[in-house]
Amino acid sequence: MNLVDRVSAVRDRVSALSPRVQSLALYLPVLVVAALIRLVNLGNPRALIFDEVYYVRDSWTLWNLGYESEWPDTSDFVGGTTSAFTTNPSFIAHPPLGKWIIGAGMAMFGPDNSFGWRFATAIAGILVVLLTMVIARRLFRSSIAAALAGTIVALDGIAITMSRTALLDGILAAFVLAAFLVILRHLERPGWGQWLLLAGVLLGAAASVKWSGFYAFAAFGVWITVDYVQRLGGRAAVWPIVRAALLAVPAVLVTYVASWSGWLFSTGGYDRDSVVIEGNPVGSALASLWTYHSAIFDYNVGLVTPHGYQANPFTWLLMIRPTAFYYDTGCGDGCTEYVTSVANPIFWYFGVVALVWLVVHTVRTKSTAGIPILVGVAATYLPWLFFAHRTVFQFYTVTPEPFLALAAVWLYVRLWRAGWQSLVTGLVVAGVVVGAFFLPVWMGFPIPVWFAAAHYWFPWWI
């Protein structure tokens, strides 16, 4: 029996099971693999890599003071000096929720435990794999297709490294995917709007991690509006659209402001008392928060500091400049610990081809089946094209990556049904093999220098 026949036999056996058993039988192994990849050796390297130097320390002061504060230049956080922070406020570039979540892991395992620094992002990464499978099951009505989508994300280098590094983008991806799933549920069975309310809370949480969550809120809002108009007609859709806005918009705003509660209810935060309205402490706090946001906005829009690993958003789909997070030869002669966020090349580039194919197919056939996937990509990728002048990085694609995986599965399914089973099987197997080859440089294992160099497939990946 050849490999294609074996795959078909497994598919037939799985299809004979009940839908719930099918899902469990297929999802559980994928989740176990994803969890092992994200949790094993998580504390290594024991160093603040890349922007962890900001987010880990900010998370710990936020957890202790309610706001981010400064650290003395002489403090050695990695060496155990975890209480040397001052009460002097520190200016920050992103909202606090992601740092609250990172700080929770540090509170559980101790601030001097590098496993604890990254525990929350690892859990978020595992959730991203699960959410991708649940979304794929809803889109493709196939547990096998769902498991394949989860496998692609589980073995993707960007998803893995962002799960194993205490940065904000992996947490953002989890909230955006959760909101996307909830909106899918709403569009299938609207109910009284409870799903929209939950979507508003999730999107508010996403924006409370990074402001790019607001892009998803805008794109998903357009998606819901267009769907209402198509299904109900112009005039009949007016009230449902207004009701949707009345449910979702306040939920987003309340969630977002609530994420700043530590800053609002403390007195030492940056710009906390920049506006004082006599006899109105609540008004003073909210006005000061608005002033602070103006400063954060100016900073983010004007961030053009050159960086060796910055990547123009127009090149993200080509994966021209993946981010190297860490490189250290202290593990011995001829040995290195190397961490790079390069994606799984097989799955990534196939996903890009599938995305282009899906766009062309949707335009030519006017099919709406792929619209949710395209909305997801538009919400998480297209806005960055307007900020190509800024200092941005390839690892920001951890948020659109699950939607690329869904596009890949869409094309895999079409090719399989068209009789290209051998090609599909070969591509999936190749993706798994290449993923295994890249695992050491995604997980930070000590490896020979020559083996690390074998992962520089192109000069611009160094």
C-alpha positions as CSV (number, residue, x, y, z in Angstrom):
1,M,0.0,0.0,0.0
2,N,1.5,3.3,-1.1
3,L,1.4,6.5,1.0
4,V,-1.6,8.0,-0.7
5,D,-3.6,4.8,-0.2
6,R,-2.6,4.8,3.5
7,V,-3.8,8.4,3.9
8,S,-7.1,7.5,2.2
9,A,-7.5,4.5,4.5
10,V,-7.0,6.6,7.6
11,R,-9.4,9.2,6.2
12,D,-12.1,6.5,5.6
13,R,-11.6,5.1,9.2
14,V,-11.9,8.6,10.7
15,S,-15.0,9.3,8.6
16,A,-16.7,6.3,10.0
17,L,-16.5,7.8,13.5
18,S,-19.1,10.2,14.9
19,P,-18.3,13.9,14.3
20,R,-17.4,14.6,17.9
21,V,-15.1,11.6,18.2
22,Q,-13.6,12.5,14.8
23,S,-12.7,16.0,16.0
24,L,-11.3,14.7,19.3
25,A,-9.3,11.9,17.6
26,L,-7.8,14.4,15.1
27,Y,-7.5,17.6,17.3
28,L,-5.9,16.0,20.4
29,P,-2.7,14.8,18.7
30,V,-2.2,18.2,17.0
31,L,-2.7,20.0,20.3
32,V,-0.3,17.7,22.1
33,V,2.4,18.3,19.4
34,A,1.7,22.1,19.5
35,A,1.9,22.1,23.4
36,L,5.2,20.1,23.4
37,I,6.8,22.4,20.9
38,R,5.7,25.5,22.8
39,L,6.4,24.3,26.3
40,V,9.5,22.1,26.1
41,N,12.7,24.0,26.8
42,L,10.6,27.2,27.1
43,G,12.9,28.7,29.7
44,N,15.9,28.6,27.3
45,P,17.6,30.8,26.5
46,R,17.7,32.3,30.0
47,A,18.0,35.8,28.6
48,L,15.8,38.7,27.7
49,I,15.8,38.2,24.0
50,F,14.8,40.9,21.5
51,D,12.0,43.1,22.9
52,E,11.5,40.9,26.0
53,V,13.9,43.4,27.6
54,Y,11.0,45.9,27.5
55,Y,7.9,43.7,27.9
56,V,9.1,41.4,30.7
57,R,10.3,44.2,32.9
58,D,7.2,46.3,32.1
59,S,5.0,43.4,32.9
60,W,6.5,42.9,36.3
61,T,6.3,46.6,37.3
62,L,2.7,46.7,36.0
63,W,1.9,43.7,38.1
64,N,3.4,45.3,41.2
65,L,2.6,49.0,40.8
66,G,-0.4,49.1,38.4
67,Y,1.7,51.0,35.8
68,E,5.0,50.5,34.0
69,S,8.0,52.1,35.7
70,E,11.7,52.6,35.1
71,W,14.6,50.3,36.0
72,P,18.1,51.5,37.0
73,D,20.6,51.0,34.2
74,T,22.7,48.8,36.6
75,S,19.8,46.3,37.4
76,D,20.4,42.7,36.2
77,F,16.9,41.3,35.8
78,V,18.2,38.0,34.4
79,G,20.6,37.7,37.3
80,G,17.8,37.8,39.8
81,T,17.5,41.6,40.5
82,T,13.8,41.5,39.9
83,S,12.8,44.1,42.5
84,A,15.1,46.9,41.6
85,F,12.4,48.8,39.7
86,T,11.7,52.4,40.7
87,T,8.4,54.2,41.1
88,N,9.3,56.6,38.3
89,P,6.8,56.1,35.5
90,S,8.0,54.8,32.1
91,F,6.5,55.9,28.8
92,I,5.2,52.9,26.9
93,A,4.2,52.3,23.2
94,H,1.4,49.7,23.7
95,P,-1.7,49.3,25.9
96,P,-1.3,47.2,29.1
97,L,-3.4,44.0,28.7
98,G,-0.8,41.9,27.0
99,K,1.7,42.9,29.7
100,W,-0.9,42.0,32.4
101,I,-1.2,38.6,30.9
102,I,2.6,38.1,30.7
103,G,2.9,39.3,34.3
104,A,0.4,36.7,35.4
105,G,2.8,34.0,34.3
106,M,5.6,35.7,36.1
107,A,3.4,35.8,39.3
108,M,2.7,32.1,39.0
109,F,6.3,30.9,38.5
110,G,8.3,33.8,39.9
111,P,9.8,36.8,38.1
112,D,13.3,35.2,38.0
113,N,12.0,32.1,36.1
114,S,12.4,32.5,32.3
115,F,9.7,29.8,31.9
116,G,7.4,32.1,33.7
117,W,8.2,35.1,31.5
118,R,7.0,33.1,28.4
119,F,4.3,30.8,29.9
120,A,1.4,33.1,29.0
121,T,2.5,33.5,25.4
122,A,3.0,29.7,25.1
123,I,-0.6,29.2,26.3
124,A,-1.8,31.8,23.8
125,G,0.1,30.0,21.0
126,I,-1.6,26.7,21.9
127,L,-5.0,28.4,21.9
128,V,-4.2,29.8,18.4
129,V,-3.7,26.3,17.1
130,L,-7.0,25.1,18.7
131,L,-8.9,28.2,17.4
132,T,-7.6,27.7,13.9
133,M,-8.9,24.1,13.9
134,V,-12.3,25.1,15.2
135,I,-12.5,27.8,12.6
136,A,-11.4,25.5,9.9
137,R,-14.0,22.9,11.0
138,R,-16.7,25.5,10.7
139,L,-15.5,26.7,7.3
140,F,-14.7,23.4,5.6
141,R,-17.1,21.1,7.5
142,S,-14.3,18.6,7.8
143,S,-12.4,17.4,10.8
144,I,-9.5,16.3,8.7
145,A,-9.2,19.7,7.0
146,A,-9.4,21.3,10.5
147,A,-6.6,19.0,11.8
148,L,-4.5,19.9,8.8
149,A,-5.0,23.7,9.4
150,G,-4.0,23.1,13.0
151,T,-0.9,21.1,12.0
152,I,0.2,24.0,9.7
153,V,0.0,26.5,12.5
154,A,1.5,24.0,15.0
155,L,4.6,23.6,12.8
156,D,5.0,27.2,11.7
157,G,8.1,29.0,12.8
158,I,6.6,32.4,13.3
159,A,3.7,30.9,15.4
160,I,6.2,28.8,17.4
161,T,8.8,31.5,18.2
162,M,6.1,34.0,19.1
163,S,4.7,31.4,21.4
164,R,8.1,31.0,23.0
165,T,9.0,34.7,23.4
166,A,7.4,37.2,25.8
167,L,6.2,39.6,23.2
168,L,2.7,40.9,22.6
169,D,1.8,39.7,19.1
170,G,1.0,36.1,19.9
171,I,-1.5,37.2,22.5
172,L,-3.0,39.6,20.0
173,A,-3.4,36.8,17.5
174,A,-5.3,34.7,20.0
175,F,-7.8,37.4,20.7
176,V,-8.3,38.3,17.0
177,L,-8.9,34.6,16.1
178,A,-11.3,34.2,19.0
179,A,-13.3,37.2,17.8
180,F,-13.3,35.9,14.3
181,L,-14.7,32.6,15.4
182,V,-17.4,34.3,17.4
183,I,-18.4,36.4,14.4
184,L,-18.6,33.4,12.2
185,R,-21.0,31.9,14.8
186,H,-23.1,35.1,14.8
187,L,-23.4,35.2,11.0
188,E,-24.7,31.6,11.0
189,R,-27.2,32.1,13.9
190,P,-27.4,35.7,15.0
191,G,-29.6,35.2,18.1
192,W,-30.3,38.4,20.0
193,G,-26.7,39.6,19.5
194,Q,-24.9,37.8,22.3
195,W,-22.2,36.8,19.9
196,L,-21.7,40.4,18.8
197,L,-21.4,41.5,22.4
198,L,-18.7,38.8,23.0
199,A,-16.9,39.7,19.8
200,G,-16.8,43.3,21.0
201,V,-15.2,42.2,24.3
202,L,-12.7,40.1,22.5
203,L,-11.8,42.8,20.0
204,G,-11.6,45.3,22.8
205,A,-9.1,42.9,24.4
206,A,-7.2,42.6,21.2
207,A,-6.9,46.4,20.9
208,S,-5.9,46.5,24.6
209,V,-2.8,44.4,23.7
210,K,-1.8,46.3,20.6
211,W,-3.7,49.1,18.7
212,S,-3.7,47.0,15.6
213,G,-6.6,45.1,17.2
214,F,-8.7,48.2,16.1
215,Y,-7.9,47.3,12.5
216,A,-9.6,43.9,13.0
217,F,-12.6,45.6,14.7
218,A,-13.0,47.9,11.6
219,A,-12.6,45.1,9.1
220,F,-14.9,42.7,10.9
221,G,-17.5,45.6,11.2
222,V,-17.4,46.0,7.4
223,W,-17.7,42.3,7.0
224,I,-20.8,42.1,9.2
225,T,-22.4,45.2,7.5
226,V,-21.9,43.8,4.0
227,D,-23.3,40.4,5.0
228,Y,-26.4,42.0,6.5
229,V,-27.0,44.1,3.3
230,Q,-26.6,41.0,1.1
231,R,-28.9,38.9,3.1
232,L,-31.5,41.4,4.2
233,G,-31.4,44.1,1.5
234,G,-30.5,47.7,1.9
235,R,-33.3,49.2,4.0
236,A,-34.1,46.0,5.9
237,A,-30.4,45.9,7.0
238,V,-30.3,49.3,8.6
239,W,-31.7,48.4,12.0
240,P,-29.7,45.2,12.4
241,I,-26.5,47.2,11.5
242,V,-27.4,49.9,14.0
243,R,-28.2,47.3,16.7
244,A,-24.9,45.5,16.0
245,A,-23.0,48.7,16.4
246,L,-24.8,49.5,19.6
247,L,-23.8,46.1,21.0
248,A,-20.2,45.9,19.8
249,V,-18.9,49.4,19.9
250,P,-19.6,50.0,23.7
251,A,-18.2,46.6,24.5
252,V,-14.9,47.4,22.7
253,L,-14.6,50.8,24.4
254,V,-15.5,49.6,27.9
255,T,-13.1,46.6,27.6
256,Y,-10.3,48.8,26.3
257,V,-10.7,51.5,29.0
258,A,-10.9,48.7,31.7
259,S,-7.6,47.4,30.6
260,W,-6.1,50.7,31.8
261,S,-7.6,50.2,35.3
262,G,-4.2,49.9,36.9
263,W,-3.1,53.2,35.5
264,L,-6.4,54.9,36.2
265,F,-6.6,53.8,39.9
266,S,-3.0,54.4,40.7
267,T,-1.4,57.8,41.0
268,G,2.1,57.2,39.6
269,G,1.5,56.3,36.0
270,Y,3.1,58.3,33.2
271,D,1.1,61.4,32.4
272,R,-1.4,60.3,35.1
273,D,-2.1,63.9,36.3
274,S,-1.4,65.7,33.1
275,V,-5.0,67.1,33.2
276,V,-6.6,68.2,36.5
277,I,-10.3,69.1,36.6
278,E,-11.1,70.5,40.0
279,G,-13.8,68.4,41.8
280,N,-13.9,65.8,39.0
281,P,-11.3,63.1,39.6
282,V,-12.9,60.7,37.1
283,G,-12.9,63.4,34.4
284,S,-9.3,64.3,35.3
285,A,-8.2,60.6,34.9
286,L,-10.0,60.1,31.6
287,A,-8.7,63.4,30.2
288,S,-5.2,62.5,31.3
289,L,-5.6,59.1,29.6
290,W,-6.6,60.9,26.4
291,T,-3.5,63.1,26.6
292,Y,-1.3,60.1,27.2
293,H,-2.8,58.4,24.2
294,S,-2.0,61.4,22.0
295,A,1.6,61.0,23.0
296,I,1.6,57.3,22.3
297,F,0.0,57.8,18.9
298,D,2.6,60.4,17.9
299,Y,5.4,58.0,19.0
300,N,4.0,55.0,17.1
301,V,3.3,56.9,13.9
302,G,6.7,58.5,13.9
303,L,8.7,55.3,14.8
304,V,11.3,55.2,12.0
305,T,14.4,54.1,13.9
306,P,16.4,51.9,11.5
307,H,16.9,48.3,12.7
308,G,18.9,45.5,11.1
309,Y,15.9,43.1,11.0
310,Q,13.1,45.5,10.1
311,A,11.0,44.2,7.2
312,N,8.8,46.3,4.8
313,P,5.2,45.0,5.0
314,F,5.2,44.8,1.1
315,T,7.7,42.0,1.4
316,W,6.1,40.1,4.3
317,L,4.4,37.5,2.1
318,L,7.7,36.8,0.4
319,M,9.4,36.4,3.8
320,I,12.4,38.4,2.8
321,R,13.7,39.4,6.2
322,P,12.7,37.1,9.1
323,T,13.7,38.3,12.6
324,A,16.6,36.6,14.3
325,F,15.8,36.8,18.1
326,Y,18.9,35.3,19.6
327,Y,22.4,34.0,18.8
328,D,24.9,33.0,21.4
329,T,27.9,30.7,21.2
330,G,28.3,30.3,25.0
331,C,27.2,26.7,25.0
332,G,30.6,25.4,24.0
333,D,33.2,25.2,21.2
334,G,31.5,25.1,17.9
335,C,28.1,25.2,19.6
336,T,25.4,27.9,19.4
337,E,21.9,28.7,20.6
338,Y,20.1,30.3,17.8
339,V,16.5,31.5,17.6
340,T,15.0,32.7,14.4
341,S,11.3,33.5,13.5
342,V,11.5,32.3,10.0
343,A,8.3,30.6,8.9
344,N,8.0,27.0,7.8
345,P,9.0,27.6,4.1
346,I,6.9,24.8,2.6
347,F,3.6,25.7,4.4
348,W,4.2,29.5,4.2
349,Y,4.9,29.8,0.5
350,F,2.1,27.4,-0.4
351,G,-0.2,29.5,1.8
352,V,0.8,32.6,-0.1
353,V,0.1,30.8,-3.5
354,A,-3.2,29.6,-2.1
355,L,-4.1,33.1,-1.0
356,V,-3.5,34.5,-4.5
357,W,-5.4,31.6,-6.0
358,L,-8.3,32.3,-3.6
359,V,-8.4,36.0,-4.5
360,V,-8.5,35.2,-8.2
361,H,-11.1,32.4,-7.7
362,T,-13.4,34.7,-5.6
363,V,-13.2,37.5,-8.2
364,R,-13.8,35.2,-11.2
365,T,-16.6,33.1,-9.7
366,K,-18.2,35.6,-7.3
367,S,-18.1,32.7,-4.8
368,T,-18.5,33.8,-1.1
369,A,-17.1,30.6,0.4
370,G,-13.6,32.1,0.8
371,I,-14.7,35.5,1.9
372,P,-14.1,34.9,5.6
373,I,-10.5,33.9,5.0
374,L,-9.9,37.0,2.9
375,V,-11.5,39.2,5.5
376,G,-9.1,37.7,8.1
377,V,-6.1,38.4,5.9
378,A,-7.4,41.9,5.1
379,A,-8.0,42.7,8.8
380,T,-4.5,41.6,10.0
381,Y,-2.2,42.4,7.1
382,L,-3.5,45.1,4.7
383,P,-3.5,47.9,7.2
384,W,0.3,47.5,7.7
385,L,0.9,48.4,4.0
386,F,0.0,52.0,5.0
387,F,2.8,52.0,7.5
388,A,5.6,50.8,5.3
389,H,7.7,53.8,6.3
390,R,7.7,52.7,10.0
391,T,10.1,50.3,11.8
392,V,8.1,47.0,11.6
393,F,9.1,43.4,11.6
394,Q,8.2,40.1,9.8
395,F,7.0,38.5,13.1
396,Y,4.0,40.8,13.1
397,T,2.6,38.2,10.6
398,V,1.9,35.9,13.5
399,T,-1.7,37.4,13.3
400,P,-2.4,36.8,9.6
401,E,-0.5,33.4,9.6
402,P,-3.5,31.3,10.7
403,F,-5.5,32.8,7.9
404,L,-2.8,31.9,5.5
405,A,-3.0,28.3,6.9
406,L,-6.8,28.4,6.2
407,A,-6.1,29.5,2.6
408,A,-3.6,26.7,2.2
409,V,-6.2,24.2,3.4
410,W,-8.7,25.6,1.0
411,L,-6.3,24.9,-1.9
412,Y,-5.3,21.5,-0.5
413,V,-8.9,20.5,-0.4
414,R,-9.5,21.6,-4.0
415,L,-6.4,19.8,-5.3
416,W,-7.3,16.7,-3.5
417,R,-10.8,16.7,-4.9
418,A,-9.4,17.3,-8.4
419,G,-7.4,14.1,-8.2
420,W,-4.0,15.5,-7.1
421,Q,-3.8,13.4,-3.9
422,S,-0.1,12.5,-4.4
423,L,0.8,16.2,-4.7
424,V,-1.2,17.2,-1.7
425,T,0.2,14.3,0.4
426,G,3.8,15.1,-0.7
427,L,3.4,18.8,0.1
428,V,2.1,18.1,3.6
429,V,4.8,15.5,4.3
430,A,7.4,17.9,3.1
431,G,6.0,20.6,5.3
432,V,6.2,18.3,8.4
433,V,9.8,17.2,7.5
434,V,11.0,20.8,7.0
435,G,9.3,21.7,10.2
436,A,11.2,19.0,12.1
437,F,14.4,20.3,10.5
438,F,13.8,23.9,11.7
439,L,12.6,23.0,15.2
440,P,16.0,23.4,16.9
441,V,16.2,27.0,15.7
442,W,12.7,27.7,16.7
443,M,13.0,26.2,20.1
444,G,16.5,27.5,21.0
445,F,18.3,24.1,21.4
446,P,22.1,24.1,21.6
447,I,23.2,23.0,18.1
448,P,26.5,22.9,16.1
449,V,27.3,26.2,14.3
450,W,27.3,24.5,11.0
451,F,23.8,23.1,11.6
452,A,22.6,26.6,12.5
453,A,24.1,27.9,9.2
454,A,22.3,25.2,7.3
455,H,19.0,27.1,8.0
456,Y,20.2,30.2,6.2
457,W,18.5,29.2,2.9
458,F,18.9,32.7,1.5
459,P,21.5,35.3,2.4
460,W,18.9,37.7,3.5
461,W,17.7,35.3,6.2
462,I,20.9,35.7,8.2
